[in-house]
């Protein structure tokens, strides 16, 4: 598992979290992950997320739609945890997001638009 082009701790933390979520849901290892954390967005790209068997099935007449539905279900299952991790690491709420798999290449692309900063409870109050 390689973290290609990681520049910040945020990017590395998100790469590790996403790969862990994907690999646990999919029960197989993925390839490289690339992350770009901007001021108001996060882009995540996982290379080689599909297995050779999934690629072979996708080449069949009905296989592409079958693999697409399967991967879409896996992505939907991990989205709440992934979005929570993006918010935790960036400190901003997600106002829009999407994840997509390209069956032909086996790559997954996630994109999140960030909004307002997360609020934290006021911990400066003292007990009286």
N, CA, C and O atoms as CSV, one atom per row, in Angstrom:
chain,resi,resn,atom,element,x,y,z
A,1,UNK,N,N,0.860,-1.165,0.000
A,1,UNK,CA,C,0.000,0.000,0.000
A,1,UNK,C,C,0.903,1.224,0.000
A,1,UNK,O,O,1.710,1.418,0.909
A,2,UNK,N,N,0.757,2.027,-1.013
A,2,UNK,CA,C,1.591,3.213,-1.156
A,2,UNK,C,C,0.724,4.449,-1.094
A,2,UNK,O,O,-0.426,4.446,-1.533
A,3,UNK,N,N,1.291,5.507,-0.541
A,3,UNK,CA,C,0.596,6.783,-0.454
A,3,UNK,C,C,1.298,7.746,-1.393
A,3,UNK,O,O,2.153,8.528,-0.979
A,4,UNK,N,N,0.928,7.677,-2.658
A,4,UNK,CA,C,1.598,8.463,-3.693
A,4,UNK,C,C,1.285,9.943,-3.542
A,4,UNK,O,O,0.121,10.333,-3.457
A,5,UNK,N,N,2.320,10.759,-3.509
A,5,UNK,CA,C,2.142,12.199,-3.533
A,5,UNK,C,C,1.604,12.804,-2.242
A,5,UNK,O,O,1.049,13.903,-2.271
A,6,UNK,N,N,1.752,12.122,-1.119
A,6,UNK,CA,C,1.244,12.674,0.143
A,6,UNK,C,C,2.121,13.844,0.562
A,6,UNK,O,O,3.348,13.741,0.595
A,7,UNK,N,N,1.467,14.965,0.885
A,7,UNK,CA,C,2.216,16.154,1.258
A,7,UNK,C,C,1.957,16.591,2.681
A,7,UNK,O,O,2.777,17.295,3.270
A,8,UNK,N,N,0.845,16.193,3.236
A,8,UNK,CA,C,0.521,16.674,4.569
A,8,UNK,C,C,0.061,15.524,5.453
A,8,UNK,O,O,-0.257,14.436,4.971
A,9,UNK,N,N,0.032,15.785,6.748
A,9,UNK,CA,C,-0.485,14.794,7.690
A,9,UNK,C,C,-1.960,14.526,7.417
A,9,UNK,O,O,-2.416,13.392,7.563
A,10,UNK,N,N,-2.716,15.559,7.022
A,10,UNK,CA,C,-4.130,15.373,6.687
A,10,UNK,C,C,-4.282,14.369,5.558
A,10,UNK,O,O,-5.100,13.452,5.634
A,11,UNK,N,N,-3.493,14.549,4.515
A,11,UNK,CA,C,-3.588,13.660,3.370
A,11,UNK,C,C,-3.223,12.235,3.744
A,11,UNK,O,O,-3.892,11.292,3.322
A,12,UNK,N,N,-2.175,12.070,4.526
A,12,UNK,CA,C,-1.756,10.737,4.945
A,12,UNK,C,C,-2.816,10.087,5.824
A,12,UNK,O,O,-3.127,8.910,5.643
A,13,UNK,N,N,-3.375,10.829,6.771
A,13,UNK,CA,C,-4.420,10.293,7.651
A,13,UNK,C,C,-5.640,9.854,6.852
A,13,UNK,O,O,-6.203,8.790,7.111
A,14,UNK,N,N,-6.048,10.661,5.893
A,14,UNK,CA,C,-7.196,10.300,5.063
A,14,UNK,C,C,-6.888,9.101,4.174
A,14,UNK,O,O,-7.749,8.244,3.977
A,15,UNK,N,N,-5.682,9.029,3.639
A,15,UNK,CA,C,-5.302,7.890,2.797
A,15,UNK,C,C,-5.369,6.591,3.580
A,15,UNK,O,O,-5.911,5.594,3.104
A,16,UNK,N,N,-4.819,6.609,4.773
A,16,UNK,CA,C,-4.833,5.413,5.612
A,16,UNK,C,C,-6.265,5.016,5.953
A,16,UNK,O,O,-6.619,3.840,5.875
A,17,UNK,N,N,-7.086,5.990,6.328
A,17,UNK,CA,C,-8.472,5.704,6.711
A,17,UNK,C,C,-9.270,5.159,5.532
A,17,UNK,O,O,-10.000,4.178,5.683
A,18,UNK,N,N,-9.142,5.778,4.367
A,18,UNK,CA,C,-9.901,5.326,3.209
A,18,UNK,C,C,-9.480,3.924,2.791
A,18,UNK,O,O,-10.327,3.066,2.546
A,19,UNK,N,N,-8.187,3.694,2.711
A,19,UNK,CA,C,-7.739,2.361,2.322
A,19,UNK,C,C,-8.221,1.307,3.309
A,19,UNK,O,O,-8.642,0.223,2.907
A,20,UNK,N,N,-8.161,1.622,4.596
A,20,UNK,CA,C,-8.626,0.668,5.595
A,20,UNK,C,C,-10.113,0.376,5.408
A,20,UNK,O,O,-10.524,-0.784,5.421
A,21,UNK,N,N,-10.917,1.418,5.235
A,21,UNK,CA,C,-12.354,1.223,5.025
A,21,UNK,C,C,-12.629,0.405,3.770
A,21,UNK,O,O,-13.420,-0.538,3.803
A,22,UNK,N,N,-11.974,0.763,2.653
A,22,UNK,CA,C,-12.198,0.046,1.404
A,22,UNK,C,C,-11.742,-1.412,1.515
A,22,UNK,O,O,-12.472,-2.325,1.129
A,23,UNK,N,N,-10.546,-1.623,2.037
A,23,UNK,CA,C,-9.999,-2.975,2.099
A,23,UNK,C,C,-10.795,-3.873,3.045
A,23,UNK,O,O,-10.919,-5.072,2.796
A,24,UNK,N,N,-11.336,-3.308,4.128
A,24,UNK,CA,C,-12.176,-4.100,5.023
A,24,UNK,C,C,-13.514,-4.430,4.362
A,24,UNK,O,O,-13.994,-5.557,4.485
A,25,UNK,N,N,-14.120,-3.478,3.669
A,25,UNK,CA,C,-15.408,-3.713,3.008
A,25,UNK,C,C,-15.253,-4.669,1.826
A,25,UNK,O,O,-16.109,-5.524,1.594
A,26,UNK,N,N,-14.166,-4.520,1.088
A,26,UNK,CA,C,-13.932,-5.275,-0.143
A,26,UNK,C,C,-13.186,-6.579,0.126
A,26,UNK,O,O,-13.196,-7.486,-0.706
A,27,UNK,N,N,-12.550,-6.672,1.267
A,27,UNK,CA,C,-11.792,-7.854,1.695
A,27,UNK,C,C,-10.633,-8.188,0.753
A,27,UNK,O,O,-10.328,-9.356,0.513
A,28,UNK,N,N,-10.005,-7.156,0.235
A,28,UNK,CA,C,-8.819,-7.333,-0.594
A,28,UNK,C,C,-8.012,-6.035,-0.576
A,28,UNK,O,O,-8.547,-4.971,-0.264
A,29,UNK,N,N,-6.740,-6.127,-0.906
A,29,UNK,CA,C,-5.880,-4.953,-0.903
A,29,UNK,C,C,-6.099,-4.111,-2.153
A,29,UNK,O,O,-6.443,-4.633,-3.213
A,30,UNK,N,N,-5.901,-2.819,-2.020
A,30,UNK,CA,C,-5.979,-1.891,-3.151
A,30,UNK,C,C,-4.570,-1.403,-3.475
A,30,UNK,O,O,-3.612,-1.741,-2.780
A,31,UNK,N,N,-4.455,-0.618,-4.519
A,31,UNK,CA,C,-3.164,-0.082,-4.931
A,31,UNK,C,C,-2.867,1.250,-4.271
A,31,UNK,O,O,-3.180,1.466,-3.100
A,32,UNK,N,N,-2.265,2.129,-5.032
A,32,UNK,CA,C,-1.909,3.455,-4.539
A,32,UNK,C,C,-3.146,4.294,-4.237
A,32,UNK,O,O,-4.218,4.086,-4.804
A,33,UNK,N,N,-2.966,5.235,-3.341
A,33,UNK,CA,C,-4.017,6.209,-3.073
A,33,UNK,C,C,-3.399,7.594,-3.184
A,33,UNK,O,O,-2.277,7.831,-2.737
A,34,UNK,N,N,-4.142,8.487,-3.780
A,34,UNK,CA,C,-3.712,9.879,-3.917
A,34,UNK,C,C,-4.799,10.751,-3.302
A,34,UNK,O,O,-5.990,10.533,-3.523
A,35,UNK,N,N,-4.371,11.736,-2.531
A,35,UNK,CA,C,-5.304,12.621,-1.836
A,35,UNK,C,C,-4.849,14.051,-2.055
A,35,UNK,O,O,-3.658,14.363,-2.033
A,36,UNK,N,N,-5.821,14.898,-2.262
A,36,UNK,CA,C,-5.540,16.327,-2.332
A,36,UNK,C,C,-6.532,17.026,-1.416
A,36,UNK,O,O,-7.741,16.997,-1.647
A,37,UNK,N,N,-6.002,17.655,-0.374
A,37,UNK,CA,C,-6.839,18.415,0.549
A,37,UNK,C,C,-6.641,19.887,0.222
A,37,UNK,O,O,-5.554,20.437,0.398
A,38,UNK,N,N,-7.703,20.511,-0.254
A,38,UNK,CA,C,-7.675,21.934,-0.568
A,38,UNK,C,C,-8.362,22.735,0.524
A,38,UNK,O,O,-8.806,22.180,1.529
A,39,UNK,N,N,-8.446,24.021,0.323
A,39,UNK,CA,C,-9.075,24.903,1.304
A,39,UNK,C,C,-10.550,24.558,1.483
A,39,UNK,O,O,-11.074,24.621,2.595
A,40,UNK,N,N,-11.220,24.194,0.387
A,40,UNK,CA,C,-12.654,23.940,0.479
A,40,UNK,C,C,-13.083,22.622,-0.170
A,40,UNK,O,O,-14.264,22.433,-0.461
A,41,UNK,N,N,-12.133,21.713,-0.399
A,41,UNK,CA,C,-12.491,20.435,-1.001
A,41,UNK,C,C,-11.438,19.370,-0.708
A,41,UNK,O,O,-10.298,19.661,-0.345
A,42,UNK,N,N,-11.870,18.134,-0.880
A,42,UNK,CA,C,-10.980,16.985,-0.727
A,42,UNK,C,C,-11.240,16.052,-1.903
A,42,UNK,O,O,-12.387,15.712,-2.191
A,43,UNK,N,N,-10.172,15.640,-2.580
A,43,UNK,CA,C,-10.267,14.668,-3.662
A,43,UNK,C,C,-9.428,13.453,-3.282
A,43,UNK,O,O,-8.297,13.583,-2.813
A,44,UNK,N,N,-10.002,12.268,-3.493
A,44,UNK,CA,C,-9.329,11.015,-3.144
A,44,UNK,C,C,-9.416,10.089,-4.355
A,44,UNK,O,O,-10.479,9.927,-4.952
A,45,UNK,N,N,-8.291,9.492,-4.703
A,45,UNK,CA,C,-8.242,8.591,-5.845
A,45,UNK,C,C,-7.531,7.321,-5.411
A,45,UNK,O,O,-6.377,7.364,-4.984
A,46,UNK,N,N,-8.227,6.179,-5.522
A,46,UNK,CA,C,-7.618,4.883,-5.221
A,46,UNK,C,C,-7.382,4.166,-6.544
A,46,UNK,O,O,-8.313,3.938,-7.316
A,47,UNK,N,N,-6.140,3.818,-6.791
A,47,UNK,CA,C,-5.801,3.052,-7.990
A,47,UNK,C,C,-5.915,1.558,-7.680
A,47,UNK,O,O,-5.634,1.128,-6.561
A,48,UNK,N,N,-6.318,0.791,-8.654
A,48,UNK,CA,C,-6.321,-0.663,-8.515
A,48,UNK,C,C,-7.234,-1.179,-7.423
A,48,UNK,O,O,-6.866,-2.090,-6.682
A,49,UNK,N,N,-8.419,-0.606,-7.318
A,49,UNK,CA,C,-9.338,-1.008,-6.254
A,49,UNK,C,C,-10.063,-2.313,-6.567
A,49,UNK,O,O,-10.575,-2.970,-5.661
A,50,UNK,N,N,-10.109,-2.686,-7.830
A,50,UNK,CA,C,-10.801,-3.915,-8.209
A,50,UNK,C,C,-9.819,-5.067,-8.377
A,50,UNK,O,O,-8.650,-4.865,-8.706
A,51,UNK,N,N,-10.312,-6.267,-8.146
A,51,UNK,CA,C,-9.478,-7.467,-8.287
A,51,UNK,C,C,-9.444,-7.903,-9.753
A,51,UNK,O,O,-10.290,-7.488,-10.544
A,52,UNK,N,N,-8.470,-8.737,-10.114
A,52,UNK,CA,C,-8.458,-9.284,-11.475
A,52,UNK,C,C,-9.750,-10.050,-11.800
A,52,UNK,O,O,-10.221,-10.005,-12.936
A,53,UNK,N,N,-10.318,-10.740,-10.828
A,53,UNK,CA,C,-11.572,-11.471,-11.056
A,53,UNK,C,C,-12.716,-10.502,-11.371
A,53,UNK,O,O,-13.540,-10.781,-12.242
A,54,UNK,N,N,-12.768,-9.370,-10.671
A,54,UNK,CA,C,-13.814,-8.378,-10.947
A,54,UNK,C,C,-13.646,-7.780,-12.342
A,54,UNK,O,O,-14.628,-7.532,-13.041
A,55,UNK,N,N,-12.395,-7.551,-12.739
A,55,UNK,CA,C,-12.146,-7.057,-14.102
A,55,UNK,C,C,-12.619,-8.081,-15.132
A,55,UNK,O,O,-13.213,-7.719,-16.148
A,56,UNK,N,N,-12.356,-9.358,-14.867
A,56,UNK,CA,C,-12.771,-10.410,-15.799
A,56,UNK,C,C,-14.290,-10.477,-15.896
A,56,UNK,O,O,-14.832,-10.593,-16.996
A,57,UNK,N,N,-14.980,-10.406,-14.771
A,57,UNK,CA,C,-16.444,-10.428,-14.783
A,57,UNK,C,C,-16.980,-9.216,-15.543
A,57,UNK,O,O,-17.940,-9.331,-16.304
A,58,UNK,N,N,-16.361,-8.064,-15.335
A,58,UNK,CA,C,-16.824,-6.822,-15.963
A,58,UNK,C,C,-16.710,-6.873,-17.491
A,58,UNK,O,O,-17.397,-6.119,-18.181
A,59,UNK,N,N,-15.868,-7.737,-18.020
A,59,UNK,CA,C,-15.731,-7.857,-19.477
A,59,UNK,C,C,-16.874,-8.671,-20.094
A,59,UNK,O,O,-17.053,-8.661,-21.311
A,60,UNK,N,N,-17.648,-9.377,-19.256
A,60,UNK,CA,C,-18.769,-10.169,-19.752
A,60,UNK,C,C,-19.939,-9.289,-20.147
A,60,UNK,O,O,-19.947,-8.089,-19.872
A,61,UNK,N,N,-20.943,-9.901,-20.803
A,61,UNK,CA,C,-22.073,-9.127,-21.335
A,61,UNK,C,C,-22.849,-8.387,-20.248
A,61,UNK,O,O,-23.172,-7.211,-20.418
A,62,UNK,N,N,-23.146,-9.040,-19.161
A,62,UNK,CA,C,-23.862,-8.379,-18.062
A,62,UNK,C,C,-22.941,-8.048,-16.888
A,62,UNK,O,O,-23.375,-7.479,-15.886
A,63,UNK,N,N,-21.690,-8.404,-17.022
A,63,UNK,CA,C,-20.754,-8.279,-15.913
A,63,UNK,C,C,-20.450,-6.870,-15.475
A,63,UNK,O,O,-20.288,-6.610,-14.283
A,64,UNK,N,N,-20.369,-5.952,-16.424
A,64,UNK,CA,C,-20.019,-4.573,-16.073
A,64,UNK,C,C,-21.043,-3.979,-15.118
A,64,UNK,O,O,-20.676,-3.369,-14.113
A,65,UNK,N,N,-22.324,-4.151,-15.424
A,65,UNK,CA,C,-23.355,-3.587,-14.543
A,65,UNK,C,C,-23.387,-4.305,-13.203
A,65,UNK,O,O,-23.665,-3.683,-12.178
A,66,UNK,N,N,-23.107,-5.605,-13.192
A,66,UNK,CA,C,-23.065,-6.362,-11.943
A,66,UNK,C,C,-21.941,-5.856,-11.036
A,66,UNK,O,O,-22.164,-5.604,-9.852
A,67,UNK,N,N,-20.748,-5.708,-11.585
A,67,UNK,CA,C,-19.609,-5.205,-10.808
A,67,UNK,C,C,-19.871,-3.763,-10.383
A,67,UNK,O,O,-19.548,-3.387,-9.256
A,68,UNK,N,N,-20.447,-2.955,-11.259
A,68,UNK,CA,C,-20.761,-1.560,-10.921
A,68,UNK,C,C,-21.693,-1.503,-9.713
A,68,UNK,O,O,-21.449,-0.743,-8.776
A,69,UNK,N,N,-22.757,-2.301,-9.733
A,69,UNK,CA,C,-23.707,-2.311,-8.602
A,69,UNK,C,C,-23.031,-2.785,-7.317
A,69,UNK,O,O,-23.254,-2.221,-6.246
A,70,UNK,N,N,-22.208,-3.821,-7.430
A,70,UNK,CA,C,-21.512,-4.355,-6.256
A,70,UNK,C,C,-20.603,-3.291,-5.631
A,70,UNK,O,O,-20.635,-3.076,-4.420
A,71,UNK,N,N,-19.810,-2.642,-6.448
A,71,UNK,CA,C,-18.878,-1.632,-5.930
A,71,UNK,C,C,-19.639,-0.419,-5.405
A,71,UNK,O,O,-19.261,0.151,-4.381
A,72,UNK,N,N,-20.699,-0.023,-6.089
A,72,UNK,CA,C,-21.517,1.094,-5.605
A,72,UNK,C,C,-22.081,0.790,-4.215
A,72,UNK,O,O,-22.135,1.672,-3.357
A,73,UNK,N,N,-22.500,-0.455,-3.997
A,73,UNK,CA,C,-23.012,-0.843,-2.674
A,73,UNK,C,C,-21.913,-0.794,-1.615
A,73,UNK,O,O,-22.153,-0.351,-0.492
A,74,UNK,N,N,-20.720,-1.242,-1.965
A,74,UNK,CA,C,-19.596,-1.166,-1.024
A,74,UNK,C,C,-19.265,0.285,-0.688
A,74,UNK,O,O,-19.056,0.628,0.476
A,75,UNK,N,N,-19.219,1.128,-1.706
A,75,UNK,CA,C,-18.931,2.548,-1.473
A,75,UNK,C,C,-20.013,3.192,-0.614
A,75,UNK,O,O,-19.708,3.993,0.269
A,76,UNK,N,N,-21.260,2.852,-0.864
A,76,UNK,CA,C,-22.353,3.403,-0.053
A,76,UNK,C,C,-22.223,2.963,1.402
A,76,UNK,O,O,-22.532,3.727,2.316
A,77,UNK,N,N,-21.770,1.743,1.613
A,77,UNK,CA,C,-21.624,1.225,2.975
A,77,UNK,C,C,-20.532,1.947,3.760
A,77,UNK,O,O,-20.657,2.127,4.971
A,78,UNK,N,N,-19.459,2.361,3.077
A,78,UNK,CA,C,-18.357,3.014,3.796
A,78,UNK,C,C,-18.468,4.530,3.812
A,78,UNK,O,O,-17.723,5.188,4.538
A,79,UNK,N,N,-19.384,5.106,3.026
A,79,UNK,CA,C,-19.487,6.567,2.948
A,79,UNK,C,C,-19.672,7.262,4.295
A,79,UNK,O,O,-18.979,8.245,4.554
A,80,UNK,N,N,-20.571,6.801,5.164
A,80,UNK,CA,C,-20.722,7.516,6.444
A,80,UNK,C,C,-19.419,7.579,7.244
A,80,UNK,O,O,-19.077,8.623,7.800
A,81,UNK,N,N,-18.697,6.462,7.298
A,81,UNK,CA,C,-17.429,6.451,8.034
A,81,UNK,C,C,-16.367,7.290,7.342
A,81,UNK,O,O,-15.593,7.987,7.997
A,82,UNK,N,N,-16.333,7.221,6.021
A,82,UNK,CA,C,-15.356,8.017,5.286
A,82,UNK,C,C,-15.638,9.504,5.444
A,82,UNK,O,O,-14.720,10.289,5.682
A,83,UNK,N,N,-16.893,9.892,5.313
A,83,UNK,CA,C,-17.234,11.303,5.471
A,83,UNK,C,C,-16.931,11.790,6.882
A,83,UNK,O,O,-16.462,12.914,7.062
A,84,UNK,N,N,-17.196,10.956,7.885
A,84,UNK,CA,C,-16.868,11.335,9.262
A,84,UNK,C,C,-15.366,11.537,9.422
A,84,UNK,O,O,-14.931,12.453,10.121
A,85,UNK,N,N,-14.576,10.689,8.779
A,85,UNK,CA,C,-13.117,10.819,8.871
A,85,UNK,C,C,-12.647,12.087,8.153
A,85,UNK,O,O,-11.763,12.786,8.650
A,86,UNK,N,N,-13.223,12.385,7.002
A,86,UNK,CA,C,-12.857,13.617,6.280
A,86,UNK,C,C,-13.157,14.829,7.156
A,86,UNK,O,O,-12.338,15.742,7.262
A,87,UNK,N,N,-14.331,14.837,7.784
A,87,UNK,CA,C,-14.682,15.967,8.653
A,87,UNK,C,C,-13.757,16.044,9.863
A,87,UNK,O,O,-13.324,17.129,10.253
A,88,UNK,N,N,-13.457,14.894,10.452
A,88,UNK,CA,C,-12.574,14.870,11.630
A,88,UNK,C,C,-11.179,15.396,11.290
A,88,UNK,O,O,-10.616,16.200,12.033
A,89,UNK,N,N,-10.632,14.948,10.182
A,89,UNK,CA,C,-9.263,15.308,9.817
A,89,UNK,C,C,-9.171,16.759,9.334
A,89,UNK,O,O,-8.218,17.464,9.666
A,90,UNK,N,N,-10.152,17.200,8.556
A,90,UNK,CA,C,-10.086,18.567,8.011
A,90,UNK,C,C,-10.612,19.618,8.981
A,90,UNK,O,O,-10.208,20.779,8.927
A,91,UNK,N,N,-11.518,19.202,9.870
A,91,UNK,CA,C,-12.130,20.159,10.783
A,91,UNK,C,C,-13.283,20.934,10.157
A,91,UNK,O,O,-13.733,21.933,10.718
A,92,UNK,N,N,-13.767,20.481,8.992
A,92,UNK,CA,C,-14.863,21.143,8.290
A,92,UNK,C,C,-15.971,20.147,7.954
A,92,UNK,O,O,-15.718,18.967,7.714
A,93,UNK,N,N,-17.202,20.652,7.944
A,93,UNK,CA,C,-18.349,19.837,7.557
A,93,UNK,C,C,-18.353,19.615,6.048
A,93,UNK,O,O,-17.951,20.487,5.278
A,94,UNK,N,N,-18.807,18.449,5.644
A,94,UNK,CA,C,-18.988,18.161,4.224
A,94,UNK,C,C,-20.375,18.650,3.825
A,94,UNK,O,O,-21.371,18.297,4.456
A,95,UNK,N,N,-20.434,19.466,2.772
A,95,UNK,CA,C,-21.738,19.930,2.304
A,95,UNK,C,C,-22.173,19.184,1.042
A,95,UNK,O,O,-23.348,19.211,0.679
A,96,UNK,N,N,-21.239,18.528,0.384
A,96,UNK,CA,C,-21.549,17.766,-0.812
A,96,UNK,C,C,-20.439,16.752,-1.037
A,96,UNK,O,O,-19.274,17.017,-0.740
A,97,UNK,N,N,-20.803,15.605,-1.555
A,97,UNK,CA,C,-19.779,14.612,-1.822
A,97,UNK,C,C,-20.283,13.499,-2.707
A,97,UNK,O,O,-21.487,13.280,-2.839
A,98,UNK,N,N,-19.337,12.795,-3.314
A,98,UNK,CA,C,-19.672,11.698,-4.194
A,98,UNK,C,C,-18.476,10.771,-4.310
A,98,UNK,O,O,-17.326,11.192,-4.185
A,99,UNK,N,N,-18.769,9.502,-4.550
A,99,UNK,CA,C,-17.733,8.513,-4.820
A,99,UNK,C,C,-18.138,7.749,-6.065
A,99,UNK,O,O,-19.311,7.430,-6.254
A,100,UNK,N,N,-17.169,7.459,-6.908
A,100,UNK,CA,C,-17.445,6.800,-8.188
A,100,UNK,C,C,-16.325,5.819,-8.495
A,100,UNK,O,O,-15.152,6.100,-8.246
A,101,UNK,N,N,-16.693,4.677,-9.034
A,101,UNK,CA,C,-15.695,3.726,-9.506
A,101,UNK,C,C,-15.722,3.707,-11.027
A,101,UNK,O,O,-16.788,3.706,-11.643
A,102,UNK,N,N,-14.542,3.692,-11.617
A,102,UNK,CA,C,-14.401,3.525,-13.060
A,102,UNK,C,C,-14.091,2.050,-13.284
A,102,UNK,O,O,-12.971,1.601,-13.038
A,103,UNK,N,N,-15.081,1.305,-13.749
A,103,UNK,CA,C,-14.935,-0.138,-13.905
A,103,UNK,C,C,-13.815,-0.479,-14.881
A,103,UNK,O,O,-13.099,-1.457,-14.673
A,104,UNK,N,N,-13.653,0.300,-15.930
A,104,UNK,CA,C,-12.629,0.012,-16.941
A,104,UNK,C,C,-11.220,0.055,-16.355
A,104,UNK,O,O,-10.384,-0.782,-16.695
A,105,UNK,N,N,-10.950,1.022,-15.477
A,105,UNK,CA,C,-9.604,1.158,-14.906
A,105,UNK,C,C,-9.482,0.537,-13.522
A,105,UNK,O,O,-8.378,0.224,-13.077
A,106,UNK,N,N,-10.617,0.355,-12.836
A,106,UNK,CA,C,-10.579,-0.161,-11.464
A,106,UNK,C,C,-10.239,0.900,-10.448
A,106,UNK,O,O,-9.908,0.574,-9.308
A,107,UNK,N,N,-10.310,2.167,-10.831
A,107,UNK,CA,C,-9.995,3.262,-9.923
A,107,UNK,C,C,-11.258,3.818,-9.279
A,107,UNK,O,O,-12.332,3.809,-9.881
A,108,UNK,N,N,-11.117,4.300,-8.053
A,108,UNK,CA,C,-12.212,4.945,-7.336
A,108,UNK,C,C,-11.847,6.403,-7.129
A,108,UNK,O,O,-10.716,6.726,-6.766
A,109,UNK,N,N,-12.815,7.284,-7.364
A,109,UNK,CA,C,-12.620,8.705,-7.137
A,109,UNK,C,C,-13.694,9.190,-6.172
A,109,UNK,O,O,-14.886,8.974,-6.393
A,110,UNK,N,N,-13.263,9.846,-5.102
A,110,UNK,CA,C,-14.175,10.465,-4.136
A,110,UNK,C,C,-13.882,11.958,-4.135
A,110,UNK,O,O,-12.724,12.374,-4.185
A,111,UNK,N,N,-14.933,12.756,-4.077
A,111,UNK,CA,C,-14.757,14.205,-4.038
A,111,UNK,C,C,-15.722,14.788,-3.024
A,111,UNK,O,O,-16.913,14.477,-3.038
A,112,UNK,N,N,-15.210,15.629,-2.151
A,112,UNK,CA,C,-16.035,16.249,-1.110
A,112,UNK,C,C,-15.831,17.753,-1.126
A,112,UNK,O,O,-14.705,18.242,-1.218
A,113,UNK,N,N,-16.939,18.479,-1.036
A,113,UNK,CA,C,-16.910,19.932,-0.907
A,113,UNK,C,C,-17.101,20.242,0.574
A,113,UNK,O,O,-18.040,19.761,1.207
A,114,UNK,N,N,-16.196,21.053,1.113
A,114,UNK,CA,C,-16.227,21.386,2.538
A,114,UNK,C,C,-16.946,22.706,2.756
A,114,UNK,O,O,-16.884,23.610,1.924
A,115,UNK,N,N,-17.628,22.801,3.888
A,115,UNK,CA,C,-18.364,24.013,4.229
A,115,UNK,C,C,-17.828,24.656,5.489
A,115,UNK,O,O,-16.640,24.963,5.590
A,116,UNK,N,N,-18.717,24.856,6.447
A,116,UNK,CA,C,-18.379,25.560,7.686
A,116,UNK,C,C,-17.477,24.709,8.578
A,116,UNK,O,O,-17.515,23.480,8.526
A,117,UNK,N,N,-16.674,25.376,9.388
A,117,UNK,CA,C,-15.851,24.642,10.355
A,117,UNK,C,C,-16.744,23.886,11.340
A,117,UNK,O,O,-17.848,24.317,11.676
A,118,UNK,N,N,-16.224,22.744,11.787
A,118,UNK,CA,C,-16.922,22.009,12.830
A,118,UNK,C,C,-16.860,22.816,14.112
A,118,UNK,O,O,-15.845,23.449,14.399
A,119,UNK,N,N,-17.915,22.799,14.868
A,119,UNK,CA,C,-17.883,23.484,16.163
A,119,UNK,C,C,-17.515,22.470,17.224
A,119,UNK,O,O,-17.886,21.298,17.152
A,120,UNK,N,N,-16.780,22.945,18.206
A,120,UNK,CA,C,-16.406,22.086,19.316
A,120,UNK,C,C,-17.000,22.648,20.593
A,120,UNK,O,O,-17.172,23.860,20.722
A,121,UNK,N,N,-17.312,21.777,21.533
A,121,UNK,CA,C,-17.877,22.283,22.792
A,121,UNK,C,C,-16.911,23.246,23.477
A,121,UNK,O,O,-15.693,23.100,23.380
A,122,UNK,N,N,-17.467,24.212,24.157
A,122,UNK,CA,C,-16.656,25.183,24.891
A,122,UNK,C,C,-16.060,24.499,26.105
A,122,UNK,O,O,-16.769,24.151,27.049
A,123,UNK,N,N,-14.760,24.311,26.072
A,123,UNK,CA,C,-14.070,23.647,27.179
A,123,UNK,C,C,-13.363,24.644,28.074
A,123,UNK,O,O,-12.641,24.249,28.989
A,124,UNK,N,N,-13.559,25.933,27.825
A,124,UNK,CA,C,-12.854,26.941,28.620
A,124,UNK,C,C,-13.610,27.307,29.888
A,124,UNK,O,O,-13.067,28.001,30.748
A,125,UNK,N,N,-14.840,26.857,30.020
A,125,UNK,CA,C,-15.604,27.184,31.244
A,125,UNK,C,C,-14.989,26.458,32.427
A,125,UNK,O,O,-14.538,25.319,32.310
A,126,UNK,N,N,-14.979,27.131,33.559
A,126,UNK,CA,C,-14.411,26.532,34.764
A,126,UNK,C,C,-15.514,26.167,35.724
A,126,UNK,O,O,-16.575,26.792,35.743
A,127,UNK,N,N,-15.255,25.152,36.518
A,127,UNK,CA,C,-16.240,24.737,37.537
A,127,UNK,C,C,-16.228,25.735,38.672
A,127,UNK,O,O,-15.165,26.219,39.059
A,128,UNK,N,N,-17.399,26.053,39.217
A,128,UNK,CA,C,-17.455,26.989,40.341
A,128,UNK,C,C,-17.988,26.314,41.555
A,128,UNK,O,O,-18.110,26.941,42.607
